[in-house]
Amino acid sequence: MISRTDINGTIRFAFDKAREKAPGSGFSAARKVERRFAQQLRKIARHIADLVETFGAEQTDALTYALDRYGEIIEPWARAVSGRMIAQVSEHDERAWMKLARQMGMSLKSEIERAPVGIRMQQLLEEQVGLIKSLPIEAAERVHKITTEGITKGLRASEVAAEIMKTGHVTKSRANLIARTEVGRTSTTLSQARAESVGSRGYIWRTAGDTDVRESHRKMEGRFVAWNDPPTLDGLTGHAGALPNCRCYPEPVIDDAEA
Ligand SMILES: [Zn+2]
């Protein structure tokens, strides 16, 4: 069977297809870029796991020193890796805009090219460099905290050691979370900057459309959101794609009257 008709007479398959090819679907974050960025950040987690294994629970002073030093020396690397990710997300977003303009029969090329994204990209870069450097620094803090608590709570050395050895794993989870959150946030930030430069006042909230979408975000699917009024979901305020671990994305709405 090629298509199925529901009680309202809507052909579902046709609708799903239309959704896939909807003008705004290109605004979803670039998953390939996210995978690559996550791979890069996990390299840091692996190196941290190596340092933890090398020094072990017996040499925590040397370990925290090495982790802090590592946080310092990765800055140029973090800058390069983040810079590349932002450039790739920006290209992806620009392509989505060109596709949308073509489908709407509008010429937005010059407006999109003139959109003030440079300053946003610079801010994103600085924030991401800070987050990447925080991976080893937080690992060092974790080791320090566990060691201190081990003494004050009178824990067995083996318990303390086991907890310290988990540091690489904890860092890996944080690396994955940072990668997903930052690629989405970069994508949404650049889409917003470009949307506002063409007079857009808001967007339609789109979810990834699968079973992993959390309930509070699922309820937002298809809703109009003004750029100047991000919703608060689960206690966090932000736009589609710009919340922690969020795979949603904004589908910009362009006012015909202003076009
Ligand atoms: Zn979401």
Residues whose N, C-alpha, C, O or C-beta is under 5 A from the ligand:
A	BS01	ZN	H217 C246 R247 C248
